[in-house]
Amino acid sequence: MSKKTEPRYAMVVDTKLCVACKACVLACKSENDVPDGFCRDWLVEETRGVFPDLRAENRSERCNHCAHPPCVHACPTGASHVNEGGTVLVTHHKCTGCKACIGACPYDSRFVHPDGYVDKCTFCLHRVQRGKEPACVEVCPTFCLHFGDLNDPDSEVSKLLRTRKHKVLHPETGCEPNVYFLEGGPR
Protein backbone atom coordinates (compact mmCIF):
# COMPACT_ATOMS: atom_id res chain seq x y z
CA MET A 1 0.00 0.00 0.00
CA SER A 2 1.47 3.36 -1.01
CA LYS A 3 1.71 6.14 1.51
CA LYS A 4 -0.24 9.30 0.63
CA THR A 5 2.01 12.35 0.39
CA GLU A 6 1.21 15.62 2.07
CA PRO A 7 -0.29 18.15 -0.38
CA ARG A 8 1.77 21.09 -1.65
CA TYR A 9 -0.66 23.76 -2.73
CA ALA A 10 0.16 26.09 -5.60
CA MET A 11 -1.49 28.63 -7.83
CA VAL A 12 -0.85 29.02 -11.53
CA VAL A 13 -1.75 32.25 -13.34
CA ASP A 14 -2.07 32.23 -17.12
CA THR A 15 -0.82 35.70 -18.03
CA LYS A 16 -2.10 35.28 -21.60
CA LEU A 17 -5.69 34.94 -20.37
CA CYS A 18 -5.77 37.53 -17.57
CA VAL A 19 -7.61 40.71 -18.63
CA ALA A 20 -7.05 42.55 -15.31
CA CYS A 21 -10.79 42.68 -14.61
CA LYS A 22 -10.21 42.57 -10.81
CA ALA A 23 -12.88 39.92 -10.21
CA CYS A 24 -10.28 37.99 -8.17
CA VAL A 25 -9.55 41.03 -5.99
CA LEU A 26 -13.24 41.68 -5.29
CA ALA A 27 -14.00 38.01 -4.60
CA CYS A 28 -11.12 37.86 -2.12
CA LYS A 29 -12.23 41.04 -0.35
CA SER A 30 -15.77 39.69 -0.03
CA GLU A 31 -14.83 36.14 0.99
CA ASN A 32 -12.27 37.22 3.59
CA ASP A 33 -13.83 40.43 4.93
CA VAL A 34 -10.82 42.49 3.82
CA PRO A 35 -11.32 46.11 4.96
CA ASP A 36 -11.63 48.97 2.48
CA GLY A 37 -8.27 50.32 1.37
CA PHE A 38 -6.51 46.94 1.74
CA CYS A 39 -6.21 43.79 -0.37
CA ARG A 40 -4.82 40.28 -0.13
CA ASP A 41 -4.39 40.01 -3.89
CA TRP A 42 -3.93 42.64 -6.57
CA LEU A 43 -3.28 43.07 -10.28
CA VAL A 44 -0.06 44.15 -11.91
CA GLU A 45 -0.12 45.37 -15.49
CA GLU A 46 3.42 45.44 -16.87
CA THR A 47 4.64 46.61 -20.26
CA ARG A 48 8.15 45.74 -21.40
CA GLY A 49 10.17 46.49 -24.49
CA VAL A 50 10.82 49.46 -26.72
CA PHE A 51 8.14 50.86 -28.99
CA PRO A 52 6.92 49.44 -31.33
CA ASP A 53 8.13 46.07 -29.99
CA LEU A 54 6.20 46.00 -26.71
CA ARG A 55 4.89 43.15 -24.58
CA ALA A 56 2.13 43.57 -22.04
CA GLU A 57 1.53 41.18 -19.16
CA ASN A 58 -1.30 41.08 -16.62
CA ARG A 59 -0.58 39.26 -13.37
CA SER A 60 -2.88 38.46 -10.48
CA GLU A 61 -0.45 38.55 -7.53
CA ARG A 62 -0.65 37.57 -3.85
CA CYS A 63 1.38 35.88 -1.13
CA ASN A 64 3.54 33.26 -2.83
CA HIS A 65 3.28 30.69 0.00
CA CYS A 66 7.00 30.03 -0.30
CA ALA A 67 8.64 26.71 0.52
CA HIS A 68 11.29 28.75 2.38
CA PRO A 69 9.30 31.72 3.74
CA PRO A 70 11.50 34.46 5.20
CA CYS A 71 8.41 36.00 6.83
CA VAL A 72 8.00 32.94 9.07
CA HIS A 73 11.64 33.07 10.18
CA ALA A 74 11.39 36.82 10.87
CA CYS A 75 8.29 36.53 13.08
CA PRO A 76 9.28 36.85 16.75
CA THR A 77 6.01 35.43 18.15
CA GLY A 78 5.38 32.43 15.88
CA ALA A 79 2.24 34.07 14.51
CA SER A 80 3.52 33.56 10.96
CA HIS A 81 3.78 29.84 10.31
CA VAL A 82 3.55 27.14 7.65
CA ASN A 83 0.31 25.19 7.72
CA GLU A 84 -1.38 22.42 5.75
CA GLY A 85 -0.27 22.11 2.14
CA GLY A 86 2.58 24.55 2.67
CA THR A 87 0.24 27.51 3.09
CA VAL A 88 1.83 30.37 5.00
CA LEU A 89 -0.62 31.75 7.56
CA VAL A 90 -0.76 34.32 10.35
CA THR A 91 -2.42 33.47 13.67
CA HIS A 92 -4.04 36.82 14.41
CA HIS A 93 -4.15 36.57 18.21
CA LYS A 94 -0.39 35.81 18.33
CA CYS A 95 0.55 38.72 16.05
CA THR A 96 1.77 41.93 17.70
CA GLY A 97 1.81 43.90 14.44
CA CYS A 98 5.57 44.47 14.71
CA LYS A 99 5.92 44.30 10.89
CA ALA A 100 9.06 42.13 10.91
CA CYS A 101 7.34 39.74 8.50
CA ILE A 102 6.34 42.62 6.23
CA GLY A 103 9.97 43.70 5.96
CA ALA A 104 11.10 40.13 5.27
CA CYS A 105 8.62 39.41 2.46
CA PRO A 106 10.15 39.97 -1.01
CA TYR A 107 6.65 40.03 -2.57
CA ASP A 108 5.16 42.91 -0.54
CA SER A 109 2.15 40.71 0.12
CA ARG A 110 1.32 41.60 3.72
CA PHE A 111 -0.43 44.52 5.39
CA VAL A 112 -1.34 45.59 8.91
CA HIS A 113 -5.06 45.09 9.38
CA PRO A 114 -6.83 48.01 11.11
CA ASP A 115 -7.34 45.67 14.11
CA GLY A 116 -3.54 45.59 14.61
CA TYR A 117 -2.44 42.22 13.22
CA VAL A 118 -0.71 41.41 9.95
CA ASP A 119 -2.96 39.94 7.26
CA LYS A 120 -2.37 38.27 3.87
CA CYS A 121 -3.63 35.72 1.36
CA THR A 122 -4.35 32.30 2.83
CA PHE A 123 -5.09 30.51 -0.48
CA CYS A 124 -8.60 30.46 1.09
CA LEU A 125 -7.53 27.39 3.09
CA HIS A 126 -10.93 27.45 4.86
CA ARG A 127 -12.55 26.82 1.45
CA VAL A 128 -9.92 24.32 0.25
CA GLN A 129 -10.46 22.21 3.40
CA ARG A 130 -14.15 21.96 2.38
CA GLY A 131 -13.23 20.78 -1.14
CA LYS A 132 -13.72 24.18 -2.80
CA GLU A 133 -11.32 26.35 -4.77
CA PRO A 134 -10.01 29.69 -3.47
CA ALA A 135 -12.57 32.46 -4.07
CA CYS A 136 -10.36 34.17 -6.67
CA VAL A 137 -10.10 31.00 -8.75
CA GLU A 138 -13.82 30.28 -8.53
CA VAL A 139 -14.89 33.67 -9.93
CA CYS A 140 -12.26 34.25 -12.63
CA PRO A 141 -14.24 34.85 -15.85
CA THR A 142 -11.30 34.00 -18.15
CA PHE A 143 -10.23 30.89 -16.20
CA CYS A 144 -6.68 32.22 -15.92
CA LEU A 145 -6.29 31.14 -12.27
CA HIS A 146 -5.63 27.51 -11.37
CA PHE A 147 -5.15 25.99 -7.91
CA GLY A 148 -4.12 22.54 -6.82
CA ASP A 149 -1.63 20.12 -5.32
CA LEU A 150 1.85 20.02 -6.89
CA ASN A 151 2.47 16.66 -5.22
CA ASP A 152 -0.36 15.18 -7.33
CA PRO A 153 1.06 14.62 -10.83
CA ASP A 154 -2.50 14.46 -12.21
CA SER A 155 -3.58 17.84 -10.78
CA GLU A 156 -4.25 20.65 -13.23
CA VAL A 157 -1.42 22.78 -11.78
CA SER A 158 1.10 19.94 -12.17
CA LYS A 159 0.04 19.33 -15.76
CA LEU A 160 0.22 23.03 -16.65
CA LEU A 161 3.70 23.41 -15.19
CA ARG A 162 4.91 20.29 -17.03
CA THR A 163 3.60 21.45 -20.39
CA ARG A 164 3.84 25.27 -20.42
CA LYS A 165 6.66 27.80 -20.10
CA HIS A 166 6.42 29.51 -16.73
CA LYS A 167 8.21 31.72 -14.25
CA VAL A 168 8.12 32.72 -10.61
CA LEU A 169 8.74 36.18 -9.23
CA HIS A 170 12.10 36.90 -7.57
CA PRO A 171 13.63 33.42 -7.97
CA GLU A 172 16.95 34.87 -6.80
CA THR A 173 15.64 35.00 -3.20
CA GLY A 174 15.69 31.21 -2.84
CA CYS A 175 12.20 31.34 -1.29
CA GLU A 176 10.84 28.78 -3.79
CA PRO A 177 7.47 30.47 -4.31
CA ASN A 178 4.35 28.42 -5.04
CA VAL A 179 2.67 30.94 -7.33
CA TYR A 180 3.62 30.40 -10.98
CA PHE A 181 2.99 32.54 -14.04
CA LEU A 182 2.49 30.88 -17.41
CA GLU A 183 4.18 32.69 -20.29
CA GLY A 184 3.06 31.68 -23.72
CA GLY A 185 3.05 28.29 -25.32
CA PRO A 186 4.38 24.80 -24.70
CA ARG A 187 7.71 24.10 -23.01
NORDA-V152200 format. One record per residue. RES is the residue in one letter. PHI is phi as a letter, one per 30 degrees, with the letter a starting at -180 (* if undefined). PSI is psi in whole degrees, 0 to 359 (NA if undefined). Layout:
((RES	PHI	PSI) (RES	PHI	PSI))
//
This chain:
((M	*	128) (S	d	145) (K	d	131) (K	d	132) (T	d	152) (E	d	139) (P	d	155) (R	b	97) (Y	d	144) (A	b	159) (M	b	141) (V	b	130) (V	c	122) (D	d	102) (T	d	343) (K	d	339) (L	c	339) (C	d	129) (V	c	11) (A	h	41) (C	d	342) (K	i	14) (A	d	323) (C	d	318) (V	d	315) (L	d	321) (A	d	319) (C	d	313) (K	e	317) (S	d	311) (E	d	323) (N	c	11) (D	h	45) (V	d	127) (P	d	155) (D	e	141) (G	i	357) (F	b	162) (C	a	151) (R	c	341) (D	b	159) (W	a	170) (L	c	139) (V	c	127) (E	c	114) (E	b	134) (T	c	130) (R	b	155) (G	j	186) (V	b	131) (F	e	134) (P	c	7) (D	c	78) (L	c	150) (R	b	131) (A	c	144) (E	b	131) (N	c	132) (R	b	128) (S	d	114) (E	c	160) (R	a	187) (C	e	139) (N	c	1) (H	h	59) (C	d	149) (A	d	330) (H	b	77) (P	d	112) (P	d	335) (C	d	322) (V	d	317) (H	d	333) (A	d	341) (C	d	119) (P	d	346) (T	c	352) (G	i	8) (A	d	318) (S	d	127) (H	a	164) (V	c	131) (N	c	196) (E	e	135) (G	i	12) (G	i	9) (T	d	137) (V	c	121) (L	b	167) (V	b	123) (T	d	108) (H	e	317) (H	d	344) (K	c	344) (C	d	131) (T	c	354) (G	i	25) (C	d	341) (K	i	10) (A	d	320) (C	d	325) (I	d	315) (G	d	331) (A	d	341) (C	d	119) (P	d	356) (Y	c	1) (D	h	46) (S	c	8) (R	c	156) (F	b	158) (V	d	117) (H	d	147) (P	e	338) (D	d	0) (G	j	354) (Y	c	161) (V	d	139) (D	b	161) (K	a	175) (C	d	142) (T	c	10) (F	h	24) (C	h	48) (L	e	326) (H	d	329) (R	d	316) (V	e	320) (Q	d	341) (R	c	10) (G	i	13) (K	c	169) (E	d	161) (P	e	150) (A	e	320) (C	d	319) (V	d	317) (E	d	325) (V	c	352) (C	d	116) (P	d	341) (T	c	1) (F	h	39) (C	d	347) (L	c	134) (H	b	141) (F	b	143) (G	l	193) (D	c	115) (L	d	338) (N	d	355) (D	c	107) (P	d	342) (D	c	0) (S	d	155) (E	e	319) (V	d	321) (S	d	316) (K	d	317) (L	d	317) (L	d	334) (R	d	330) (T	c	349) (R	b	148) (K	d	140) (H	a	168) (K	b	166) (V	b	161) (L	d	140) (H	h	54) (P	d	336) (E	d	345) (T	d	339) (G	i	11) (C	d	341) (E	h	69) (P	d	154) (N	c	28) (V	c	123) (Y	c	148) (F	c	118) (L	d	139) (E	b	86) (G	i	212) (G	d	203) (P	d	157) (R	d	NA))
//
